[in-house]
Amino acid sequence: MKFWRILVVIVLPFMLTSVVGAQDLWRGFEHLFTPARNYVVYKAIDKIDIDGRNDEKSWKHAKWSEYFIDIEGDKQPVPTYRTRMKMLWDDTHLYILAELEEPHIWAYYDKNDMIVFHENDFEVFIDPTRDTHNYYEFEVNARNTLFDLFLNKPYRIGGSANIEWDAEGFVSAVHIDGTLNDPSDEDKKWTVEMAIPFSSLSFDGDFVQPTADDVWKINFSRVEWHTEIVDGKYVRKKDETTQKVLPENNWVWSEQGVVNMHFPERWGLLQFSGNPVNGKKQMFQLPTEEAWAKYLWLIYYKQQAYRGKHGSYAKKLTDLDISSSGNENGIGYKLSLSNETNSFAATLKTEDGLIISINGQGLFKVLDK
């Protein structure tokens, strides 16, 4: 009995220290490491007519996603109105159907590439390579006005939006259960249906053709403004004191943790299944590199904070309170950090052969696996 008491006295403090140390590692950045949602998309079994309706056999079999949440997750209230989506694919297209409950459906922008997020809209973000660079954005309002753009990298690291880029062959449609721009009644919902050609997800001529079990990064956002009726029209409410437009609500499928959709590393994960949508279901399989990527992203976030405080990037992992080695689920790993001119490169190697890296631009790469 005394032996066990001594063992507990010795081991328990060690265990507590290990737990506390693990918690300290992520402290201040927890909101950027909440689990991403995932969706397995199956192949369509009939022709999808893009009409904004959920009436094909394929759509009847496709699973609805979870209801959308606030972009900051539990930090903010549950969205006022429910939003959900489902997806299908075939050899040439990704199909998306989204349902947005809304008692007052309005939209006035009617020309493509108008900034439709200044109205209520539905948005799709796609990163086929999961490297967080060279990604695509599609926005549609209740008039089915499209705003599509290509970004070479996120805005926060100097990325620029190419609005002149157009998704060749993109088709969408909106169905309204109610009326448009009529404040005198209450509506039920509007539904957006999209067909996105894989070949359109290209800026330089090359595109990623998905095959069974491939995984892409994807997220969806619903922008919802506070409105009032002025002269029979919906207008965005303003703060009575400042006369500035009140901030919009951002409701998303997979929590971002920050009020910014342009953190591609925070998007959800889409896995392509080779099975028909009415066939055998499969479990989502997290790519190995995604499971380990969190350590590199922690270095990235801590490096940005360090640079903001000291004017330059840290040269050593210890400056960031990060150990150069560790073990997760019985697999050992090593981290390394090298400095470049006004930048850095961090690499993670696991003992079973995975090598991944990230640089100061947030470019994530798989070097070996």
N, C-alpha and C positions, 0 to 999 in steps of 0.2 A: 504493500500500500504506500509506504514512504517513497519507494522508487517511482511509482506513477505520479505522486505529488511533485517530486523533484523534476520529473520529465515535463510535466505540464508547466511548471514554473519556468523551465528553460525554454521550451518550445513555443509557448503562447506569446511571449513578448516578441520573439522572432517572427511569428506569423503576423502579428499585429503590425509590426514594423514594415513587413513586406506589403501588406494591404495598404497601409498609409502611404508608402512610397509609390505604389502603383497609382493611387488616387492623386498624389501630388504631381505626377508626371503630366496629367491631363488638365490640371486645375486651371481654370480661366478659359479653357477651350472646349469644355464639355458640349456646348451647344453646336459645335461643328463636327461632332462625332456620334450623333444619334444614328441609329440604324436606318439605312435607306430601304424604301419599299421596293418590291420586285413584282414583275408580271411576266408570265409565260404566254407568248402569243402563238396561236395555232393557225394552220392553213385554212383558208376559205374553201368551202365545198360547193359554192355556186357563185355566179357573177354578182359583183357588188355594184349596184347602181347608186351613184352618189346623188342622193336626193334629200338628205337630212333626216331620213326615216330609219327606224330600227326594225325593218320588215323582212330582210332576207333570212333564209334558213341559217346561214352562217352566223349572223348577228344573234339569232335566237339561242344558239349554242354557246356563243362567246361569253365569258365570265365578266361581270362588272367588277371594276376596281373597288377598293375601299373609297368611302366618301372623302372628299378633300378636307384638308385641315389648314389652319393658319400657317403662313410661311415661317413663322417663328415657333410653331408647335404649341405645346401646352402653355407657353408663356403668355399666349393671347387666348381670348374666348373662342369657343367653337363657332365656325362660320354661321351666319344668319340663315343662309340658304344652302341647300345641298347641291353638290356637284360630284359627278362620277364619270368614268370613261371605260371603254373597252377597245380591244384591238384585234385585228386579223392581219394576215399577210398572204401573199402568193409569190410567184417567182419575180414579179416586177414591181409590186407596190406594198407599202405599209398602209393599212386602213385604220382610221381612228374614228370612233363615235363618242361624242361627249354630250351629256345631259346636264343642263343648268337650270335648276328651279329658280324662278324669278317672277315676282308679282307685278313688276313694271318693266317691260321689255322696251328698250329704246336704243336707237343708233341713228346718227345723222351723217357720219362720214361715208361717202359713197364712191370714192376713187381709190384704186389700189395704191398702196404705199403711203397713204395718209397715216398719221401716227394714231392708229386705232386704240392704243391703250389709254388715250385721253378720254375714251368712252369705255363702257363695260365691254370686255372682250374675253376670248378664250385663246390661250397661247400654248404652243408646243415647242420644246427645246430638244434637239437631237445631237448627240456626239457619237458617231458610229465607231470611232477608234478608241474612245475612252481615254484619250490623252489630254483632254480639257482644252485643246486648241482646235481651230478650224471646225466650228460647229454652226448649227442652223437654227433659225427661229421663225415660227409661223404664228401670226396673230390674225384672228377673224372676229369681226363684230357681228351683231345680230342682223345686219344688212348683207352679210357675207362679203364684206370688204376685206381684202387680204393685205396684210403688211408682212412681207417676207424679207429676211436679211441673212447675211453671212457674216460671221465674226472670226477673225484670224486668231484672236485670243480674248480673254475677258477684259472688260473695260478697266478694271482695277490695276492691271499691269500694262496699260497703254494700248489695249486693243481698240480697234475701230470698226464700226458697223458699216458694211457695204450694202447700202439700200438699193443700189442699182442692180445688184444680183437678183435674179428671178429663178424660181424653182420651175424649170421647164416641165410642163405636163401636169403640174399640181392642179387638183380639182377639189372644190369644196362646195357644200350646200348647207343651208340653214332651214330648219323647219320650226315654225313658231306655233306653240300651243297657246293661242291668245291673240293679241293684236300688237302691232308695232307703233310706237310713238303716240299712244292714246292714253293719256292720264286719267280718263274718265272711267276706266274699268280696271279689273285685276286680271293678270295673266297667270299661267301655270308654269311654263318652262319653255326654253328654246334648246334645240338639238343641233349640234354641228357634226357634220360628217366630212371626212377628208380622205383623199387618196394621194399619197405621197410617193412618186416614182423613186425607186432607189437610185436610178441614174441621175435624178435631179439633185441629189445630195453631193454636189461636186462644185468645186470652184476652178480647178485647173484641168478638168477633163477626166480625171480619175474619180472613181466612186467605189464604195464598199458594197459588194453584193453579199448579203448575208446568206449563210448556210445553217443547217440545223445545229443547234446548241450554241451558236454565236451569241454574244452578249453585247448590247449597246447601252450607253447612258441616255436616259430620257427623263424629262419631267414636263409637267403640265401646270399651268397657272391660270387662275381666273381673276381678272381685275374687276373689282366692284366699287363704284363710287357712291358717295353720299349725294343724293340729289334732292331738288325741290322743283316745283312747277312755277315757271315764270312765263306769262303770256301764252299759256297753253303748251309750253315746251319743257322738256326735262333739261335742267342745267345743274352743273356741279355746285354743291353748297360751298360757301366760303365762311371762314372764321369771322365772327362779327367784329372782333377787335382788329385783327391784322388785314382782313379782307383778302387773305390768301385762300386758295382752294384747299378744302380739307383733304388730308391724306387718304388715299384709296385703301381698300382692303385687298390683300393678296392671299388668295386661297389656293393651295397647291396640293398635288397628289403626294409627293414625297417632301417631307420637311426640309427646308433649307437651313434653318437655324439663324439666319440673318435676313433682313429685308433687302434681298438682292438675288435675283434669279441667275445672275452671271457668276455663280460659284459652281461650275459644271461638275466639280468633284463631289458636290452634294446631291446631285440628281439621283433619281431612282435607276433601277436596272431592268432592262428588257431582254428576255431570253427567247430566241426563236426556236420553236419546236417544229420538227418535220412531220408531225402527226396532224391529221385533219382535225378540225375543231370539234367534230362529233365523234372522234376516236379516243384512243387511250390518252389519259392525262399523265403529265410528268411533273416531278418536283423541280423547282428552281435550283440550279447548282451555281453557287457563288464561285466565280473564277478565283483561283488561288492568289493571283496578284492583287485582287481587290481586298482580300482578307488581310494582306500585309501592308497595303498602301497607307493605312492610317499612321504608321510610324514616320513615313516620309512626309505626309501632310502635316504632322505635328511639327516636324523640323521646319517645314515651310512657314507655317503660321508663327512659330516662335522666332524664326529669322526675321519676318516682317516686323514683329513687335520689337525685336532687338535693334533693328536698323532704325526704327522710329525713335528709339530712345538714345542710341549711341551714334547714329549717323552712318553706320557701316554694318555689314553683316558679321556675325560671329565667325571666328576662325576655328573654334573647337566646339565639339558637342557639349563638353562640360560647361561652356559658357551659357548653354541653353538648358542646363540641368537635365541632360539626356545622356544615358549610358551608351557606350559603344557596342554593347552586346546584351543579349537577353535570351529568354526562352519562352515560347508560347505553345501551349498544348503539346509539350514534349519535343518541340522542334527548336533548335538553337538558331540564332540569327546574329549578324553583325552589321553595324551601321558605320559608315564613313562619311566624312565631310571634307570637301576641298573648296578652296576659294578661287574665284575668277575675278576679272575686273568688273567691279560693281555688281557681282553676282556670286553664285555659289552652285555647287552640285553635291547632292547627297545620294548615297547608294545604300541599298539594303541587300544583303546576301543571306540566304537561309542555308542550313547544312544539307538540305535535300536538293539544292541546285538552282533555286529561284534567284534571279538578280533583277532588281528594279531600281529606277532612279528618278530623281526630280531635280529641277534647277530653279534658279531665282525667278524665272518667268512662269513657274508652275507647270512646266511641261513634264508630264509623267510618261515614262517609257518602261517597257518590259525588255530587258536586255538578254535574258535567258530564262528558260523554264523547263 
